[in-house]
Amino acid sequence: MSFKKLEVIVSTTIISIGSLLLSQTPTLEFMGQIVFSNPTGPQMCGLEAFAYMEQVFDGCSAATEGVCIGENTEYFENTDNMLMTMGGLTLDVDSFFCNEVPWGDHRTYLGGNIFLSLNGMDVLVLHDIVFTGDTDYLGSSFNGFGTAYIDEDLGDPILVDELNVTGSGRVDFWFTGTNAVVQGDCGFYDFIVTIEPVVCDQFDYEEDCVENTECFWDGMFCLPADPYLVCPTYQDPESCEADERCEWDVNVELCIVDEGDDLLMGDINMDGNVDVIDVVEMVDIILFSAPDDYQLLVGDLDGNSTIDVNDIVLLVGIILSP
């Protein structure tokens, strides 16, 4: 097989794998009704209007709940009857301020839980919610973004694993609510809530990336805070040893993962696995760039101090070997 043909095969494979991974990003979407109550507290941005202090499970003969209208997980592949209930959140008074354009306000709710149930059984419980949103009085809408953490002891392990992409236990959710809200004992919004795992590559800017402890900025991209990715970024022993996940290898003058084992040979992209993605990375190094110290350390499989076509052949052999 010629090298050009191998390059085409590998490139086609990785494009297919990338598309598959993208299409399989777990996304849970719900449509229902949300209830706010206890309209006391800081005066809002209109005459005699007050912020609703709580987002409740039940209030004014209504409940905050929604039915799943779309999902993309193996766990819920063949069902559309999952129910979400949400409540127990309290307004963070200090976060409240008025918006002039559009006429409305900005607010943050804290605490509470989200329960996902199937056939009357809870399959996922989220806690420690931070839910920030903006109201538009004229448009009668409330839109926001929230974060929550998975209770691994109460959830189904299969679903927990699907949503816990970074290992942090955190998920993000987006909220869109519409409907006129009349000032009174309760406010009601029809809502759509979309729940997704934290995926670091959604952040295009360093300031957004570093706000998430599950992610780190490598100078160009936002990546999961996996030690296989983080440790090689440290350029000196002091910085390396300050991270308890890492250790400084004096033989190669590199910061590596402190796991008591040798480096995983062939793991070019440092994700802890040796697979076709590493082949593509190796092809890219040969064609377009020079390897850095870490890539040369794990990619020089034939020991000739360079990465070349022979290393690709050896790498493919590692992948295909039982």
C-alpha positions in Angstrom: 0.0 0.0 0.0 1.4 3.4 -0.9 1.8 6.1 1.6 -0.6 8.4 -0.3 -3.3 5.7 -0.2 -2.7 5.2 3.6 -3.1 8.9 4.1 -6.4 9.0 2.3 -7.7 6.0 4.2 -6.7 7.4 7.5 -8.1 10.9 6.7 -11.4 9.4 5.6 -11.6 7.2 8.7 -11.0 10.1 11.1 -13.6 12.3 9.3 -16.1 9.5 9.8 -15.1 9.0 13.4 -15.3 12.8 14.1 -18.8 13.0 12.6 -19.9 10.0 14.6 -18.6 11.5 17.9 -20.3 14.8 17.1 -23.6 13.2 16.3 -23.4 11.2 19.5 -22.9 14.2 21.9 -25.6 13.5 24.6 -28.3 16.1 24.5 -31.5 16.0 26.5 -34.2 18.4 25.6 -37.4 19.1 27.5 -40.6 21.1 26.9 -43.0 22.0 29.7 -44.0 24.7 32.2 -41.9 26.4 34.9 -43.3 28.1 38.0 -41.9 31.0 39.9 -43.4 32.1 43.2 -43.1 34.5 46.2 -43.0 37.9 44.5 -41.3 39.7 47.3 -37.8 41.1 47.5 -35.9 43.6 45.5 -38.1 46.0 43.4 -37.8 45.2 39.8 -37.5 47.7 36.9 -41.2 48.6 36.7 -43.6 50.3 38.9 -44.7 48.1 41.9 -43.1 45.0 40.2 -41.0 42.6 42.3 -38.7 39.7 41.4 -40.1 36.2 42.0 -37.9 34.8 44.8 -38.2 31.1 44.2 -38.4 28.7 41.3 -40.5 25.9 42.8 -41.5 22.3 42.1 -45.1 23.1 42.9 -47.0 26.4 43.2 -50.4 27.9 42.5 -51.9 24.5 41.4 -49.1 24.0 38.9 -45.8 22.2 38.8 -42.4 22.7 37.1 -42.0 19.8 34.8 -41.3 18.9 31.2 -41.4 15.9 28.9 -38.4 14.9 26.8 -39.0 15.9 23.1 -35.6 15.0 21.8 -32.5 13.2 23.0 -29.3 11.7 21.6 -28.0 9.1 24.1 -27.8 5.4 24.0 -29.7 5.2 27.2 -32.8 7.0 25.8 -32.4 5.9 22.2 -35.9 4.4 21.9 -37.9 6.4 24.3 -39.6 9.8 24.4 -41.5 9.6 27.7 -38.7 10.8 30.1 -40.0 13.4 32.6 -38.0 16.3 34.0 -38.9 18.1 37.3 -37.0 21.1 38.6 -37.3 23.3 41.6 -36.0 24.4 45.0 -34.0 27.4 43.6 -33.8 30.7 45.4 -33.1 34.1 43.9 -29.6 35.4 44.6 -30.7 39.0 45.6 -27.2 40.4 45.1 -27.1 39.3 41.5 -30.2 41.2 40.5 -30.0 44.3 38.3 -32.1 46.1 35.7 -31.5 46.0 32.0 -32.4 49.1 30.0 -32.2 47.4 26.6 -34.3 45.4 26.4 -36.5 46.6 29.3 -36.1 43.8 31.8 -33.8 42.4 34.4 -30.9 40.0 35.0 -31.1 37.5 37.9 -29.4 34.4 39.2 -31.1 31.4 41.1 -29.1 29.1 43.3 -29.6 25.6 44.8 -32.4 23.2 44.0 -32.5 20.0 42.1 -33.4 18.5 38.7 -34.9 15.0 38.6 -35.1 13.0 35.4 -37.4 10.0 35.7 -38.5 7.2 33.4 -41.5 5.1 34.2 -41.8 6.6 37.6 -38.1 5.9 38.5 -35.4 8.5 38.9 -32.6 7.8 36.5 -30.6 11.1 37.0 -30.5 13.7 39.8 -28.7 17.0 39.4 -27.9 19.3 42.3 -26.0 22.5 43.1 -27.7 24.4 40.3 -26.5 27.9 39.3 -29.1 29.3 36.9 -28.6 32.8 35.4 -31.1 34.5 33.1 -32.5 37.7 31.6 -36.1 38.7 31.5 -37.6 40.8 28.7 -40.7 42.5 30.0 -42.0 43.7 26.6 -41.3 40.4 25.0 -42.6 38.4 27.9 -39.6 36.0 27.8 -37.0 34.6 30.2 -33.8 33.1 28.8 -30.8 31.8 30.6 -27.9 29.4 31.2 -27.2 27.1 34.1 -24.8 24.5 35.5 -25.5 21.6 37.7 -23.7 18.5 39.1 -24.6 14.8 38.8 -25.4 12.9 41.9 -23.7 9.7 41.0 -25.1 7.8 43.9 -28.7 8.4 42.8 -28.4 8.1 39.0 -28.3 5.2 36.7 -24.6 4.5 36.1 -25.0 4.1 32.3 -26.6 7.5 31.9 -24.2 9.1 34.4 -21.3 7.9 32.3 -22.8 9.2 29.1 -23.3 12.7 30.5 -20.0 12.8 32.6 -17.8 13.5 29.6 -15.0 15.4 31.4 -15.2 13.4 34.6 -16.1 16.5 36.6 -19.8 15.4 37.1 -20.9 18.8 35.7 -23.6 19.4 33.0 -24.7 22.6 31.4 -28.3 23.5 30.5 -29.9 26.2 28.5 -33.4 27.7 29.3 -35.8 29.5 27.0 -39.1 30.5 28.4 -42.0 32.5 26.8 -45.5 33.7 27.9 -46.8 36.7 29.6 -46.3 36.7 33.4 -48.8 38.6 35.5 -47.5 40.0 38.8 -49.1 38.0 41.6 -48.5 35.0 43.7 -46.9 33.0 40.8 -45.4 33.5 37.4 -45.6 30.8 34.7 -43.5 30.3 31.6 -43.7 27.7 28.9 -40.1 26.5 28.6 -37.6 24.5 26.7 -34.6 23.2 28.7 -31.6 21.6 26.9 -29.2 19.6 29.1 -25.7 18.7 27.8 -22.4 17.6 29.3 -19.6 20.1 29.6 -17.7 19.9 26.3 -14.6 22.2 26.4 -14.3 22.7 22.7 -17.5 24.7 22.7 -15.4 27.6 24.1 -13.6 29.6 21.5 -12.0 32.2 23.8 -9.5 31.8 26.6 -11.5 33.8 29.1 -14.6 31.6 28.6 -12.4 28.4 28.8 -10.6 29.2 32.0 -13.8 30.0 33.8 -14.5 26.2 33.7 -12.3 24.2 36.0 -13.1 21.1 33.8 -11.2 22.7 30.9 -7.8 24.3 30.3 -6.5 26.6 27.5 -3.5 25.2 25.6 -2.7 28.5 23.9 -5.0 27.9 20.9 -7.8 25.6 22.0 -10.0 24.8 25.0 -9.3 21.2 26.0 -10.6 18.9 28.8 -8.5 19.2 31.9 -7.2 15.7 31.5 -3.7 15.1 33.0 -2.6 13.6 29.7 -3.2 16.9 28.1 -2.3 19.2 31.0 1.0 17.8 32.2 3.0 18.3 29.0 2.1 22.0 29.0 4.3 22.6 32.0 7.7 23.7 30.9 9.7 23.5 34.1 10.0 21.1 37.1 8.5 23.5 39.6 5.3 24.1 37.7 5.1 20.4 36.9 5.5 19.1 40.4 3.0 21.7 41.7 0.3 19.7 39.9 -0.2 16.5 42.0 -1.3 14.7 38.8 2.1 15.2 37.2 5.8 14.4 37.6 8.9 15.7 36.0 10.9 13.1 34.0 14.5 14.1 34.3 15.6 11.7 31.5 13.6 13.4 28.8 13.1 16.8 30.5 9.3 16.6 30.2 6.4 16.8 32.5 4.4 13.5 32.4 1.4 12.0 34.1 2.3 10.6 37.5 0.7 7.2 37.4 3.7 5.0 38.2 3.8 3.5 34.7 5.8 4.1 31.6 4.5 6.5 28.9 1.9 5.0 26.5 3.9 4.6 23.3 2.0 5.7 20.3 -0.4 8.0 22.2 0.4 11.0 20.1 -2.6 13.1 21.1 -2.2 12.3 24.8 -5.7 11.0 25.4 -4.7 7.8 27.1 -5.5 5.6 24.2 -3.7 4.4 21.0 -6.1 4.5 18.1 -6.6 5.8 14.6 -6.6 9.4 15.8 -3.0 8.9 16.8 -2.3 7.7 13.2 -3.8 10.8 11.8 -1.8 13.0 14.2 1.4 11.2 13.1 0.6 11.7 9.4 0.0 15.4 10.1 3.4 15.7 11.9 5.2 14.0 9.0 3.5 16.1 6.3 3.0 19.5 7.9 5.0 20.1 11.1 7.8 18.9 13.4 7.0 16.9 16.5 7.3 18.5 19.9 9.4 16.7 22.6 6.5 14.7 23.9 5.3 13.6 20.5 8.8 12.5 19.6 9.1 10.6 22.8 6.0 8.5 22.3 5.9 8.5 18.5 9.4 7.4 17.6 8.5 3.7 17.7 11.5 2.5 15.8 14.0 4.5 17.9 15.7 6.4 15.1 15.1 9.8 16.7 12.5 10.9 14.1 8.9 10.2 13.2 8.5 8.8 9.8 6.4 6.4 7.7 8.0 3.4 9.4 6.6 4.7 12.7 3.1 4.8 11.1 3.4 1.2 10.1 4.5 0.2 13.6 1.6 2.3 15.1 -1.0 0.6 12.9 0.4 -2.7 14.0 0.0 -1.8 17.7 -3.7 -0.8 17.0 -4.5 -4.0 15.1 -2.7 -6.3 17.4 -5.0 -8.2 19.8 
